[in-house]
């Protein structure tokens, strides 16, 4: 039973990784600016709901936002 739960959690974690970044580019979560995906994750975590999934996703969103940081800065300046 524990093995099945761990497998399900691992699959959910892999599938959702970085999804805060993706959500920040789609309505109703559309957010612009620096670290938009991280801000979406934190907003969802603080409002309750699917907080655990987004808490697990938070490190991946931070990495994705950091990789996209030069593009976000460029977009913000133009």
C-alpha positions, 0 to 999 in steps of 0.5 A: 500500500505504501509503495502504491502511494509513493508511486502515485505521489511521484507521478503527480510530482513529475507531472506537475513539476514547474506547473506554476510557471505554466499556470502563470501564462494562462487565465485565470492565473495570468501573471507577468513579471519576475518569478510569476510561476513562484508567485502563482504557487505561493498564492495557491498555497496560501489560499488553501485548496491543492496546497500540497501539490503546489508546495511540492511544485514550488522548487520546480517553479523556482528553477523554471522561473530562474531559467526564464529570468533573463527573458522575463527581465527583457520583457519587463523592460520592453 
